[in-house]
Amino acid sequence: MWLDELERLDVATYAAIARSQTPLLDAAMSRLSRAADYSKLSLGGAAVLAVLGGRRGRRAAAFGLASVGVTATVVNVALKPLGRRERPDRVRAQVPIARHVPMPISTSFPSGHSAAAFAFATGAGHVLPLAGLPLRLLAALVAYSRVHTGVHYPVDVIAGALLGGAFAQLTTHALERRGAVSVGAAPASAGAER
């Protein structure tokens, strides 16, 4: 019973966002959503961290990208086929054309863009906590952009965000235990930077 109510709330929230007249936000969200395709924002963020952040920045970039790799693989290869949720019907919901980005052919649940963005933010933030906050804010905007552009329901992006954070935590802890991604720092057991 509660799943039916959650579904109704999810669809109603999607429809309310679709009906909202936000011409200035439409262009920004479309650009942001496209910029996050294939984790381009995470790759750019990793480059900035690696160049400007010294050894810790390179380590944060490596942890972030490793987290994206693990998360994207699990979400896209294992979880999306299990979810089998169809993409929203943007035409029926009357999502304005100005918001449209290419509709992915994969299933809708969970959002891969949201998962990858939160995975990078969590992985990099594990090493550089001060960078984690702006990266998580950017990840939240990417997640919202997927609903605003009409390619995901809100529950898809919430699930993606939670999964991205969780898989990043698992990835960073595994990397620290193995000492596999030290990038100039000692393994965690020997007092690696955090």
C-alpha positions in Angstrom: 0.0 0.0 0.0 2.7 2.5 0.9 4.5 1.7 -2.4 1.4 2.8 -4.3 1.3 6.0 -2.3 5.0 6.7 -2.9 4.5 6.1 -6.6 1.6 8.5 -6.7 3.6 11.2 -4.8 6.6 10.6 -7.1 4.5 11.0 -10.3 2.7 14.1 -8.9 6.0 15.8 -8.0 7.3 15.1 -11.5 4.2 16.6 -13.0 4.3 19.6 -10.7 7.9 20.3 -11.8 7.0 19.8 -15.4 4.1 22.4 -15.2 6.3 25.0 -13.4 7.2 27.9 -15.7 10.9 28.5 -15.2 12.4 29.7 -18.5 15.7 31.0 -16.9 16.2 27.7 -15.0 15.3 25.6 -18.0 18.4 26.5 -20.0 20.7 26.2 -17.0 19.4 22.8 -16.0 19.6 21.5 -19.6 23.2 22.6 -19.9 24.1 21.1 -16.5 22.4 17.8 -17.3 24.2 17.5 -20.6 27.5 18.5 -19.0 27.1 15.5 -16.6 26.8 13.0 -19.4 29.5 10.3 -19.2 30.7 11.8 -15.9 32.3 14.8 -17.7 31.7 17.0 -14.7 33.5 14.5 -12.5 36.4 14.2 -14.9 36.7 18.0 -15.0 36.5 18.2 -11.2 39.1 15.5 -10.9 41.4 17.5 -13.2 41.0 20.6 -11.1 41.6 18.8 -7.8 44.7 17.0 -9.3 46.2 20.3 -10.7 45.4 22.6 -7.8 45.3 20.3 -4.8 48.8 18.9 -4.6 49.2 15.4 -3.3 45.9 15.4 -1.4 44.1 16.8 -4.5 45.5 14.0 -6.7 44.5 11.5 -4.0 41.0 13.0 -3.8 40.7 12.9 -7.6 41.7 9.2 -7.7 39.3 8.3 -4.9 36.5 10.2 -6.6 37.1 8.6 -10.0 37.4 5.1 -8.5 34.1 5.7 -6.8 32.5 6.8 -10.0 33.9 3.7 -11.8 32.5 1.3 -9.2 29.2 3.0 -8.9 28.6 3.5 -12.6 29.4 -0.2 -13.2 27.1 -1.5 -10.5 24.2 0.9 -11.3 24.3 0.5 -15.1 25.1 -3.1 -15.4 23.3 -4.6 -12.4 20.7 -2.3 -10.9 19.1 -0.6 -13.9 18.1 -3.9 -15.6 16.6 -5.1 -12.3 14.7 -1.8 -11.8 12.8 -2.0 -15.1 11.1 1.3 -14.6 10.1 3.0 -17.8 11.3 6.6 -18.4 8.7 9.4 -17.9 6.6 10.4 -20.8 7.8 14.0 -21.2 5.2 14.8 -24.0 2.3 13.7 -21.9 3.6 15.5 -18.8 4.1 18.6 -21.1 7.7 19.2 -20.1 8.7 22.3 -22.0 10.8 21.6 -25.1 13.4 24.1 -23.9 14.3 21.7 -21.1 14.7 18.6 -23.2 17.9 16.7 -23.3 18.3 13.4 -25.2 16.2 10.7 -23.6 18.4 7.8 -22.5 17.4 4.4 -23.7 18.2 2.7 -20.4 15.6 2.2 -17.7 14.8 5.0 -15.3 15.5 3.6 -11.9 18.0 4.4 -10.4 19.5 7.6 -12.0 23.0 6.9 -13.2 23.8 10.6 -13.4 22.8 11.2 -9.8 24.7 8.1 -8.6 27.9 9.0 -10.4 27.8 12.7 -9.3 27.3 11.7 -5.6 29.9 9.0 -5.9 32.5 11.5 -7.1 31.5 14.0 -4.4 31.7 11.4 -1.7 34.9 9.8 -2.9 36.8 13.1 -3.3 35.2 14.5 -0.2 36.5 11.6 1.8 40.1 12.8 1.2 39.3 16.6 1.0 36.3 17.3 3.2 36.3 21.0 2.3 35.8 20.0 -1.4 33.1 17.6 -0.5 30.5 20.3 0.3 30.6 22.1 -3.0 30.9 18.8 -4.9 27.8 17.5 -3.1 25.9 20.7 -3.9 26.9 20.3 -7.6 25.8 16.6 -7.4 22.4 17.7 -6.0 22.0 20.2 -8.8 22.8 17.4 -11.4 20.3 15.2 -9.7 17.6 17.8 -9.8 18.5 18.6 -13.5 17.5 15.1 -14.4 14.0 15.6 -13.1 13.7 19.2 -14.4 14.6 18.0 -17.9 12.0 15.3 -17.7 14.2 12.2 -18.0 13.8 10.9 -14.4 11.2 10.8 -11.6 12.3 12.2 -8.3 12.6 8.8 -6.6 15.0 7.8 -9.4 17.4 10.6 -8.5 17.0 10.1 -4.7 17.9 6.4 -5.1 20.8 7.3 -7.4 22.2 9.8 -4.9 21.9 7.4 -2.0 23.5 4.5 -4.0 26.3 6.8 -5.2 27.2 7.8 -1.7 27.0 4.3 -0.4 29.1 2.8 -3.1 31.7 5.6 -2.8 32.0 4.8 1.0 32.6 1.2 0.2 35.1 2.0 -2.5 37.1 4.5 -0.5 37.3 2.1 2.5 38.3 -0.8 0.3 41.0 1.4 -1.3 42.4 2.5 2.0 42.5 -1.0 3.3 44.4 -2.2 0.3 46.6 0.9 0.0 45.8 0.7 -3.7 45.3 4.5 -4.3 47.9 6.3 -2.4 49.0 8.9 -5.0 51.9 10.0 -2.9 50.4 9.2 0.5 50.9 6.3 2.8 48.2 3.6 3.3 45.5 4.4 5.9 47.0 2.0 8.4 50.2 4.0 8.3 48.5 7.3 8.9 47.4 8.4 5.4 45.9 11.8 4.9 42.2 12.1 5.2 
